[in-house]
Structure formats: structure tokens, C-alpha cells
Amino acid sequence: MRSSRRRASKLTRDDLTGLFEEYYPRVFNYLYYRTLNRAVSDDLVSTVMLNVVRSYESFDPTKGNLESWIFRIARNALFSYYRQHKESVDVDAVSPEVLSYTDDEDVLDEQGAMVRKALET
């Protein structure tokens, strides 16, 4: 099922089968590459395909092709996933060494000297 096909207002069973067969593996790979987690990718691709079916009537081929539209939905699902699962760090749990980092000139000069020595060898 290519985006050049005539757009129907409702998806038929054959249309759904074609969408699934053509885009499910590709969208899964897109999401897996970005999450490196098979379970998360499975959940996200299922959400994406469900959103595609639910909002298919709003797809406008004059604004872009079907593939771009589907991958935009996938990208939005991925962003939404990361927004919901972003980790917050408790400041009290952070190591004092991390908080006491200083931009000391002597430390920077020493590190620069080590880098120059490594480059010379």
C-alpha cells in the first residue's frame, strides 16, 4: 500500500493489513534504534499504529506523503515517551565531589599539559 493510492475516507481491512505489513517493521526499527529497548519499541510501535488508524481521516495528502505522516506520529510518540520517562535527580543524593567541581586554572593547565604530552607520544 503506497501513499500514491487513492485516499479513502475510511480504512478497509485490506488497507489496514497493507499499512501494518508495510510500516510496522519500519516504524519498529526506527523506534528501536532510538530506544535500544525491544519492549519499549513494541509498545511504542503499537501506539503509533493505533494512532495512525484513529487519525487516518485527518491525513491530508496535499500536505505530505503517508510515510512522512506516519513517521511524524512515531517521532511524536517517541518524544512523548521520553518526556514521561525522563529521570529527575535528587540534589541531596548527588555526590559532594560532583557538586564541588571547580573550574580551577591550575587543574585546567595540568590537564592541558597531560593532553599535550599524550599527543607528542
Secondary structure, 3 states (H helix, E strand, C coil): CCCCCCCCCCCCHHHHHHHHHHHHHHHHHHHHHHHCCHHHHHHHHHHHHHHHHHHHHHCCCCCCCHHHHHHHHHHHHHHHHHHHCCCCCCHHHCCHHHHCCCCCHHHHHHHHHHHHHHHHC
